[in-house]
Amino acid sequence: MLDRIYLSPPHLGRHELNYLHKAVEDNWVAPAGPNLTGFEADLCTFTGVGHAVALHSGTAAIHLGLRLLGVGPGDEVLCPSFTFVATANPIGYCGATPVFVDSEADTWNMCPVRLREAITDRLSKGKKLKALLLVHLYGMPAKLDELLAIAQEFDLPVLEDAAEALGSRYQGRPLGSFGEVSVFSFNGNKILTTSGGGALLTNRADYAAKALFWATQAKDAAPHYQHSEVGYNYRLSNLLAGIGRGQMELLEDRVKRRSEIFTWYKENLAGLPGLSVAPATELPGSRANRWLTTVLLNPAEPKDGASQTSATPESLRQHLETRNIESRPLWKPLHQQPLFADAPMYGGAVCEDLFARGLCLPSGTAMTDDDQRRVAKALREGLAA
Ligand SMILES: *Cc1c(COP(=O)(O)O)cnc(C)c1O
């Protein structure tokens, strides 16, 4: 059996070990430490955002971000349906309810038209909308001009979930710099990883201080342990932050390599019947980090001349599995999850269709040209079957 090709495995460079080594040598694995400070400074330098707080996951960062924006019991938070569950789970931690909004077909991210519809309808029902949670799925920048204008019109603070979008840009500016609060993830499958980790970024010094306070058990200023608010144990360790510093040195390389992988797939899968790499192009002036290359299938129904296939994402996934290649369906929309059966949803046809027709291909930066050829061959076989 040939070696397994994974979807997006960790890809370490050479300098992570230096930072780890130094931390161990200095006996500085806790508390906090120079790697944490350095990693946060790297994130600020890259994004141009004033403050960063490194945390043990992107999910924790979203949770603290929602709390900073004042989200609490009885509130509603606008959120795309087409995303990973970690975007929406923290809304529940706050005792609030997600209001799901459909995608648009160009970027697969939140549809501005549906967003306006959702806001107008919730307000007419007397609901308390507290924040807008935006996601850049698979690293593709959302239609920020339109979405941010609506947020401003209705005075809604924006939490930017850029967990998948480190290294992407919108009109030249790094994603993760557009929200009142923004979030990155350094989970094992993301473009950079600390094995597990996340960060909260904000230009507001008071927000950053509060996030750090909550992340470290909300200890009031006193010589003894004194608490007047609920806190969490959410801080990243100085060891893992060392891995993060080594990884940050590689960010531009990693984005370049993911883009090459994407372009290779786009060119080499172009002739396959009923399959297309999508979304194929970015909005003008923006750059996707191409975290994962995704494809859509055209089902075999009469459809104005486009090439078709009777394969399904699941039949293709199973075929790739027989060749020891990992692939995954696109995120299953959250409004279709039993967990969120009662949450309001605006639109739905776009993301339901994407889920029904889409598949994520192996896109790890360490994969070789041979690996990509193996994936292409397996896709060709799977489509012919
Ligand atoms: C990975 C991810 C998260 C959560 O990050 P963790 O570090 O795994 O907690 C949140 N939102 C999106 C869109 C993600 O892909």
The ligand as an SDF file (V2000), in Angstrom:
LIG
                    3D

 15 15  0  0  0  0  0  0  0  0999 V2000
  -10.4400   25.5250   13.0420 C   0  0  0  0  0  0  0  0  0  0  0  0
  -11.5630   26.5060   13.0840 C   0  0  0  0  0  0  0  0  0  0  0  0
  -12.0030   27.0900   14.2930 C   0  0  0  0  0  0  0  0  0  0  0  0
  -11.5440   26.6300   15.6420 C   0  0  0  0  0  0  0  0  0  0  0  0
  -10.2250   26.6640   15.8920 O   0  0  0  0  0  0  0  0  0  0  0  0
   -9.5990   25.6170   16.9720 P   0  0  0  0  0  0  0  0  0  0  0  0
   -8.2330   26.1660   17.1410 O   0  0  0  0  0  0  0  0  0  0  0  0
   -9.6390   24.2810   16.3390 O   0  0  0  0  0  0  0  0  0  0  0  0
  -10.4110   25.7160   18.1970 O   0  0  0  0  0  0  0  0  0  0  0  0
  -12.9810   28.0620   14.2320 C   0  0  0  0  0  0  0  0  0  0  0  0
  -13.5330   28.4300   13.0770 N   0  0  0  0  0  0  0  0  0  0  0  0
  -13.1660   27.8900   11.9000 C   0  0  0  0  0  0  0  0  0  0  0  0
  -13.8060   28.3720   10.6550 C   0  0  0  0  0  0  0  0  0  0  0  0
  -12.1920   26.8820   11.8670 C   0  0  0  0  0  0  0  0  0  0  0  0
  -11.8620   26.3090   10.7150 O   0  0  0  0  0  0  0  0  0  0  0  0
  1  2  1  0
  2  3  1  0
  2 14  2  0
  3  4  1  0
  3 10  2  0
  4  5  1  0
  5  6  1  0
  6  7  2  0
  6  8  1  0
  6  9  1  0
 10 11  1  0
 11 12  2  0
 12 13  1  0
 12 14  1  0
 14 15  1  0
M  END
$$$$
